[in-house]
């Protein structure tokens, strides 16, 4: 993962600088700066509206008792899209807009979800994965064979009287 991030942090700025030079040479300095600012503002407003729609979709799925996995992945993708759109540059803006559009975002989310592995634990006969050895949550708390020190003692409850109260 680290080599990929290193390459991204090296090559993305180089590509963005090259694109700035090309677009700036074609449009001029101020139109290029205006275009970068415009994409940032438009992108931020689109991310906000799409994010609210995704949040409402998550709430609807939760109210129906369903797991909103795809909506959660799309929400994370919208956050990434917002970062890409707010980052100055034309390549990052193009990627941010691609992720912002509903159809490509849904396709990318489905692909990402197919690559995710979800493990669940169960107590049934068809148990798969989980912890090796004994399950600490299935122990009897009164079992005499626990590890560690055990302190035994007796106590009796006394009602509060005026002698034991702090003033």
URDA-V475205 format. One record per pair of residues at least 6 apart in sequence whose C-alpha atoms are under 7 Angstrom apart, sorted by sequence separation. I is the first residue (numbers start at 1). J is the second residue. D is the distance in whole Angstrom. If there is no record, write none. Layout:
i=I j=J d=D
i=I j=J d=D
//
This chain:
i=61 j=67 d=7
i=62 j=68 d=7
i=98 j=104 d=7
i=99 j=105 d=5
i=121 j=127 d=7
i=61 j=68 d=6
i=85 j=92 d=6
i=24 j=32 d=6
i=84 j=92 d=5
i=85 j=93 d=5
i=23 j=32 d=7
i=84 j=93 d=6
i=121 j=130 d=6
i=58 j=68 d=6
i=85 j=96 d=5
i=84 j=96 d=5
i=58 j=71 d=6
i=57 j=71 d=7
i=82 j=96 d=7
i=81 j=96 d=4
i=54 j=71 d=6
i=81 j=99 d=6
i=81 j=100 d=6
i=54 j=75 d=6
i=77 j=99 d=7
i=78 j=100 d=6
i=51 j=75 d=6
i=51 j=78 d=7
i=47 j=78 d=6
i=74 j=105 d=7
i=47 j=82 d=6
i=74 j=109 d=6
i=73 j=109 d=6
i=44 j=82 d=6
i=43 j=82 d=7
i=70 j=109 d=6
i=43 j=85 d=6
i=40 j=85 d=5
i=39 j=85 d=7
i=40 j=86 d=5
i=36 j=88 d=6
i=36 j=89 d=7
i=47 j=100 d=7
i=19 j=90 d=7
i=16 j=89 d=6
i=16 j=90 d=7
i=16 j=91 d=6
//
